[in-house]
Amino acid sequence: MSAAFQVMQNLYENRKTGEKAVGCTVMVSGEFQKMLDGILKKHPEYKDYSGLMGVLVQKGLAELTKE
């Protein structure tokens, strides 16, 4: 898979509470983007890349935490 994806991480702080949270930005291109485009065409319930990526992360976590 060429030019798959790149993940960048940032730390954000809530100005009111001071609570910190990690944010991730995923940049997709190449074959990985083509795969996502194919999934989006077949599954209209996923409206965009962000919705699809959320589902992929949830399913991946469920698989990785199985016992």
C-alpha positions in Angstrom: 0.0 0.0 0.0 1.8 3.2 -1.1 1.3 6.6 0.4 -1.1 5.1 2.9 -1.7 7.5 5.7 0.0 9.8 8.2 -1.2 10.4 11.7 -0.3 13.6 13.6 -0.9 14.2 17.3 -1.6 17.4 19.2 -2.4 18.2 22.8 -5.4 20.5 23.4 -6.5 22.2 26.6 -10.0 23.2 27.6 -9.7 26.9 28.5 -12.5 26.7 31.1 -11.6 23.5 32.9 -7.9 23.1 32.1 -8.6 19.5 31.1 -6.2 18.2 28.5 -7.0 15.9 25.6 -5.0 14.4 22.8 -6.3 15.1 19.2 -5.2 13.1 16.2 -5.3 14.2 12.6 -5.2 11.5 9.9 -4.1 12.4 6.4 -5.0 9.8 3.8 -3.8 9.4 0.3 -2.9 6.8 -2.3 -4.1 3.3 -2.1 -5.5 3.8 1.4 -7.7 6.7 0.2 -8.9 4.5 -2.7 -9.9 1.8 -0.2 -11.8 4.3 1.9 -13.5 5.7 -1.2 -14.6 2.2 -2.2 -16.1 1.6 1.3 -17.9 5.0 1.2 -19.5 4.1 -2.1 -20.7 0.7 -0.8 -21.9 2.0 2.6 -23.9 5.2 2.4 -24.4 5.1 6.1 -20.8 6.5 6.4 -21.1 10.0 5.2 -17.5 11.0 5.0 -13.9 10.0 5.9 -14.2 11.1 9.6 -17.3 9.0 10.2 -15.7 6.0 8.5 -12.4 6.4 10.4 -14.3 6.5 13.7 -16.0 3.2 12.8 -12.6 1.7 11.8 -11.0 2.7 15.0 -13.9 1.3 17.1 -13.9 -2.0 15.3 -10.1 -2.2 15.5 -10.2 -1.5 19.3 -12.9 -4.1 19.7 -10.8 -6.7 17.8 -7.6 -5.8 19.7 -9.2 -6.0 23.1 -10.9 -9.4 22.6 -10.0 -12.1 25.0 
